[in-house]
Amino acid sequence: MLTSEEREGALLLELSHGKVNALDLELLRALTGAFAAVPPDRPVVLTGAGRAFSAGVDLHRIEDGGSGYVAEFLAALSECFLAIFDHPAPVVAAVNGPAIAGGCVIAAACDQRLISAGPIGLAELAVGVPFPTSALEIMRGLVGPQVQDLVLTARTLAPEQAAAIGLVDELVTADELLPRAFEHAQRLGALPPGVFAFTKRQLHAPARERITARAADDDAVAGRLWASDQVGEAIRRYMRGLSRR
């Protein structure tokens, strides 16, 4: 479900989980564990196998898992976002296909984002589910006021549109994607590691402070919203719509 390879002075982590690298509890824990094991001065390139970067939450697992699974999943989701966001060394996302909802947040948690194919965006409200605080604040730190439009419209963007609002940094071809991602990782990795890590903490401090200050919101997200009958019905309705396409 997650493969790793040392290459060109960085660690390549590749999501390889089903057809579209949907996020379930096992994949989230694998990602978090992988980042915990990476040396603090090692750059990481993060990409997806197959045709997708990550299509977001595995809704089938949410529907089938019940409230116990949902609570574990949401805790693991935020932990995964922050494991990527907090890695002291450079993290470069090589977005090779759809990066939707949680997949978009994973890309946003990286330091730089290259994209060869989309779409990319936040689809949570289209599904009918709320955001963990960590997801909103990571996105806010990246795209600023544009986050409101992305969240409330639940629209997904073509690569060119994503670049126009700063959601991605560079448009590349599929053949260029990994070589260019490693170039970025090497360039950032050549900076003094302690200075890079300190500067990254400075840049992330406002988002981290907001996440800490709003920790109670996640209790509401997990306990009263994701586990509610209303959200469960919204997920089922969304999935029925997908099956008819």
Secondary structure, 3 states (H helix, E strand, C coil): CEEEEEECCEEEEEECCCCCCCECHHHHHHHHHHHHHCCCCCCEEEEECCCCCECCECHHHHHHHHHHHHHHHHHHHHHHHHHHHCCCCCEEEEECCCEECHHHHHHHCCCEEEECCCCEECCHHHHCCCCCHHHHHHHHHHHCCHHHHHHHHCCEECHHHHHHCCCCCEECCHHHHHHHHHHHHHHHHCCCHHHHHHHHHHHHHHHHHHHHHCHHHHHHHHHHHHCCHHHHHHHHHHHHHHHHC
